[in-house]
Amino acid sequence: MYKMNICNKPSNKTAPEKSVWAAPAQASGPSPELQGQRSRRNGWSWPPHPLQIVAWLLYLFFAVIGFGVLVPLLPHHWVPAGYACMGAIFAGHLVVHLTAVSIDPADANVRDKSYAGPLPIFNRSQHAHVIEDLHCNLCDVDVSARSKHCSACNKCVCGFDHHCKWLNNCVGERNYRLFLHSVASALLGVLLLVLVATYVFVEFFVNPMRLRTNYHFEVLKNHTDVWFVFLPAAPVETQAPAILALAALLILLGLLSTALLGHLLCFHIYLMWHKLTTYEYIVQHRPPQEAKGADRQLDSCPPKMRPIQKKRKPGPPVPGHRSSSSSDSRAASPVLVAGPAGAYHSASAESMDEIPVAQTRLGSAALAAPGDRGREPGLELQARVPAVFVSPSSGEPRARGSPEACLA
């Protein structure tokens, strides 16, 4: 039986695949699912993500400059409050951040399995989706309805929200609140630190003596160009431009961090208000883009591979064909739509790059798009495609070599 094939794409292929998910097409040799990448347990699993390293470097920079340079320059009666407030916020952020990184957000059945061996590579020729009927074909376990398979961690995550590169860990049901507390505490700590740095920067030009209340400056009353850092435990002499440069750099990085953290926190507040996850939000906003992508793929087909559309001529009814006017007015162009509801229960997240959109089995007249009614009528697609198409004008089967006989 002949099947229509657009651009030589498999009939059940979903979104473009990464090499790690696609099984190589080999006529012979070992099975493509014998080897695969290992699953990551949490944010400490190797390798670390570059953004995770950047996050830790920023934390160290803010902590060292804040507690070692800026807070000691505050007026004497403000120094204890500065250490206490900033210390509590930075310590609280460190605790929730480490906990969010260390928690394994995987599905309960996945956590019960061993992480020692590699998981198989996903084979599109055997399964349309990673998760089908609440069973993950990669983890080889039954999962909950809200679990998604993350390709970055290579495991199913319960209540999957997104994969956080700053934590180098998935954010799911088990660590979502910790993730939010980490973002909120980081935002609060950076705001307070920017406030302190701004005060030091402005007061340096207005009244620098208010920044020299520490007893170490008493011996330097006649040397206003000499300053101290890392007071009071390990004072180190430095020059005035160094204080200004450190304060200005911290203000710049702090404002940038505040903008990013504030945007992220507001976005998750919006998601909680609408009872959505990040994954669900992305899924809701992807169908229009995918529909445009499908049209672009069809337009990019070589002319010889595009489906031939010819205007039907009225003729006598042919056995096996519908004779209603509504069927004749439909176009023959294939449509990328989601598969039947019973075909799969949930789909894989696959790093947000492969939101599954199943391609319909060409030949289903029930899945014709409403917008096709205004188009030029073409060959009618039946629920059961015959081996050869019948010409309505003659009522006789055409030869297989003719253009209208079949579409490979």
URLIN-V639835 format. One record per residue. PHI is phi in whole degrees, 0 to 359 (NA if undefined). PSI is psi in whole degrees, -180 to 180 (* if undefined). Layout:
phi->PHI psi->PSI
phi->PHI psi->PSI
//
This chain:
phi->NA psi->135
phi->271 psi->144
phi->234 psi->143
phi->287 psi->135
phi->224 psi->122
phi->263 psi->124
phi->56 psi->28
phi->60 psi->28
phi->269 psi->139
phi->301 psi->146
phi->293 psi->-26
phi->250 psi->19
phi->282 psi->142
phi->261 psi->-138
phi->291 psi->166
phi->304 psi->140
phi->254 psi->149
phi->278 psi->159
phi->297 psi->-29
phi->289 psi->-24
phi->264 psi->-25
phi->271 psi->132
phi->277 psi->132
phi->294 psi->139
phi->278 psi->109
phi->231 psi->136
phi->288 psi->-31
phi->214 psi->169
phi->113 psi->-172
phi->292 psi->160
phi->296 psi->140
phi->289 psi->-7
phi->257 psi->19
phi->282 psi->-31
phi->230 psi->150
phi->195 psi->172
phi->289 psi->153
phi->280 psi->156
phi->279 psi->147
phi->262 psi->134
phi->282 psi->-46
phi->203 psi->-164
phi->289 psi->-12
phi->270 psi->-6
phi->292 psi->143
phi->280 psi->144
phi->267 psi->158
phi->287 psi->150
phi->276 psi->144
phi->305 psi->-37
phi->292 psi->-29
phi->295 psi->-41
phi->294 psi->-41
phi->298 psi->-41
phi->299 psi->-43
phi->291 psi->-37
phi->294 psi->-39
phi->295 psi->-40
phi->298 psi->-45
phi->295 psi->-40
phi->297 psi->-48
phi->297 psi->-40
phi->291 psi->-45
phi->293 psi->-48
phi->290 psi->-38
phi->293 psi->-53
phi->277 psi->-25
phi->264 psi->-21
phi->238 psi->-51
phi->278 psi->-50
phi->300 psi->-40
phi->296 psi->-18
phi->272 psi->-5
phi->292 psi->159
phi->308 psi->148
phi->306 psi->-40
phi->281 psi->-8
phi->264 psi->-15
phi->299 psi->-47
phi->300 psi->-41
phi->294 psi->-37
phi->296 psi->-45
phi->296 psi->-41
phi->291 psi->-50
phi->294 psi->-52
phi->294 psi->-37
phi->297 psi->-42
phi->294 psi->-42
phi->292 psi->-46
phi->294 psi->-39
phi->292 psi->-42
phi->298 psi->-42
phi->296 psi->-40
phi->298 psi->-40
phi->294 psi->-51
phi->291 psi->-33
phi->294 psi->-47
phi->297 psi->-38
phi->293 psi->-42
phi->296 psi->-35
phi->287 psi->-37
phi->279 psi->-22
phi->288 psi->139
phi->269 psi->109
phi->274 psi->12
phi->293 psi->163
phi->300 psi->151
phi->301 psi->-42
phi->292 psi->-30
phi->289 psi->-40
phi->294 psi->-27
phi->287 psi->-20
phi->275 psi->169
phi->274 psi->143
phi->265 psi->9
phi->290 psi->-49
phi->268 psi->160
phi->287 psi->151
phi->273 psi->157
phi->291 psi->156
phi->282 psi->139
phi->292 psi->129
phi->252 psi->110
phi->292 psi->-22
phi->287 psi->-17
phi->254 psi->-30
phi->223 psi->139
phi->283 psi->-30
phi->222 psi->155
phi->296 psi->-44
phi->251 psi->121
phi->227 psi->126
phi->54 psi->47
phi->61 psi->27
phi->230 psi->126
phi->273 psi->124
phi->284 psi->-14
phi->267 psi->-53
phi->289 psi->-20
phi->59 psi->42
phi->219 psi->160
phi->280 psi->136
phi->237 psi->168
phi->284 psi->168
phi->292 psi->-24
phi->261 psi->12
phi->270 psi->143
phi->230 psi->152
phi->265 psi->118
phi->268 psi->126
phi->285 psi->-25
phi->291 psi->-42
phi->266 psi->-15
phi->57 psi->51
phi->198 psi->161
phi->277 psi->130
phi->250 psi->128
phi->286 psi->130
phi->61 psi->44
phi->303 psi->127
phi->253 psi->-59
phi->191 psi->168
phi->263 psi->115
phi->270 psi->117
phi->285 psi->-26
phi->289 psi->-34
phi->272 psi->-17
phi->58 psi->36
phi->208 psi->155
phi->286 psi->147
phi->253 psi->117
phi->224 psi->-159
phi->297 psi->-32
phi->279 psi->-23
phi->228 psi->18
phi->293 psi->-44
phi->295 psi->-38
phi->296 psi->-38
phi->298 psi->-44
phi->296 psi->-42
phi->296 psi->-35
phi->295 psi->-43
phi->294 psi->-45
phi->294 psi->-43
phi->292 psi->-37
phi->296 psi->-42
phi->296 psi->-43
phi->294 psi->-43
phi->295 psi->-40
phi->292 psi->-38
phi->298 psi->-44
phi->295 psi->-39
phi->292 psi->-39
phi->296 psi->-37
phi->297 psi->-44
phi->295 psi->-44
phi->296 psi->-38
phi->295 psi->-40
phi->298 psi->-45
phi->296 psi->-42
phi->295 psi->-44
phi->288 psi->-43
phi->292 psi->-23
phi->298 psi->-34
phi->268 psi->-28
phi->278 psi->-57
phi->210 psi->84
phi->296 psi->-20
phi->294 psi->-23
phi->288 psi->-15
phi->264 psi->-1
phi->242 psi->43
phi->273 psi->-11
phi->293 psi->147
phi->295 psi->-19
phi->293 psi->-23
phi->277 psi->-6
phi->294 psi->-31
phi->277 psi->-4
phi->242 psi->33
phi->295 psi->-31
phi->267 psi->2
phi->235 psi->78
phi->287 psi->-11
phi->272 psi->-4
phi->257 psi->129
phi->232 psi->169
phi->239 psi->145
phi->236 psi->163
phi->59 psi->43
phi->278 psi->156
phi->265 psi->-8
phi->288 psi->-45
phi->225 psi->75
phi->294 psi->135
phi->232 psi->128
phi->287 psi->141
phi->210 psi->176
phi->262 psi->160
phi->300 psi->-42
phi->301 psi->-28
phi->294 psi->-39
phi->296 psi->-45
phi->296 psi->-41
phi->295 psi->-42
phi->295 psi->-42
phi->295 psi->-43
phi->294 psi->-42
phi->296 psi->-41
phi->294 psi->-39
phi->297 psi->-43
phi->297 psi->-51
phi->295 psi->-35
phi->294 psi->-41
phi->293 psi->-40
phi->297 psi->-44
phi->295 psi->-37
phi->296 psi->-41
phi->296 psi->-44
phi->292 psi->-47
phi->294 psi->-39
phi->296 psi->-42
phi->296 psi->-43
phi->295 psi->-43
phi->294 psi->-43
phi->296 psi->-38
phi->297 psi->-42
phi->285 psi->-29
phi->296 psi->-40
phi->298 psi->-43
phi->296 psi->-42
phi->295 psi->-36
phi->297 psi->-38
phi->266 psi->6
phi->55 psi->51
phi->236 psi->159
phi->257 psi->166
phi->299 psi->-40
phi->298 psi->-46
phi->295 psi->-36
phi->296 psi->-42
phi->293 psi->-40
phi->298 psi->-40
phi->294 psi->-27
phi->258 psi->6
phi->263 psi->-30
phi->306 psi->-44
phi->300 psi->-40
phi->293 psi->-40
phi->291 psi->-33
phi->295 psi->-40
phi->294 psi->-38
phi->296 psi->-37
phi->294 psi->-40
phi->296 psi->-40
phi->295 psi->-38
phi->296 psi->-39
phi->292 psi->-40
phi->292 psi->-29
phi->278 psi->-3
phi->294 psi->145
phi->300 psi->149
phi->303 psi->-35
phi->286 psi->-16
phi->262 psi->-10
phi->287 psi->148
phi->295 psi->134
phi->282 psi->126
phi->245 psi->123
phi->234 psi->149
phi->286 psi->131
phi->284 psi->141
phi->258 psi->143
phi->296 psi->141
phi->197 psi->-178
phi->293 psi->149
phi->298 psi->143
phi->248 psi->135
phi->302 psi->139
phi->90 psi->-5
phi->243 psi->149
phi->282 psi->142
phi->250 psi->6
phi->289 psi->152
phi->291 psi->-31
phi->294 psi->-35
phi->288 psi->-34
phi->288 psi->-23
phi->273 psi->0
phi->273 psi->150
phi->272 psi->163
phi->262 psi->5
phi->288 psi->134
phi->289 psi->155
phi->234 psi->135
phi->273 psi->110
phi->226 psi->169
phi->289 psi->148
phi->288 psi->180
phi->301 psi->152
phi->296 psi->-29
phi->274 psi->-2
phi->288 psi->-35
phi->207 psi->154
phi->264 psi->-47
phi->218 psi->163
phi->238 psi->168
phi->278 psi->154
phi->278 psi->-37
phi->44 psi->52
phi->59 psi->31
phi->64 psi->5
phi->263 psi->-14
phi->228 psi->69
phi->286 psi->114
phi->296 psi->127
phi->229 psi->103
phi->288 psi->142
phi->273 psi->132
phi->294 psi->150
phi->289 psi->114
phi->300 psi->137
phi->117 psi->-3
phi->269 psi->111
phi->288 psi->-20
phi->286 psi->-16
phi->258 psi->19
phi->292 psi->140
phi->286 psi->142
phi->299 psi->-31
phi->289 psi->-9
phi->278 psi->-8
phi->292 psi->-29
phi->277 psi->-5
phi->276 psi->175
phi->289 psi->128
phi->296 psi->145
phi->227 psi->-159
phi->296 psi->135
phi->281 psi->134
phi->264 psi->125
phi->261 psi->160
phi->296 psi->-24
phi->230 psi->105
phi->284 psi->125
phi->285 psi->171
phi->293 psi->-38
phi->229 psi->154
phi->270 psi->148
phi->258 psi->135
phi->282 psi->121
phi->291 psi->-22
phi->284 psi->-37
phi->260 psi->-25
phi->77 psi->7
phi->245 psi->144
phi->298 psi->139
phi->276 psi->164
phi->288 psi->154
phi->293 psi->-23
phi->279 psi->-11
phi->286 psi->158
phi->296 psi->-27
phi->266 psi->0
phi->294 psi->-50
phi->201 psi->160
phi->242 psi->114
phi->288 psi->*
//
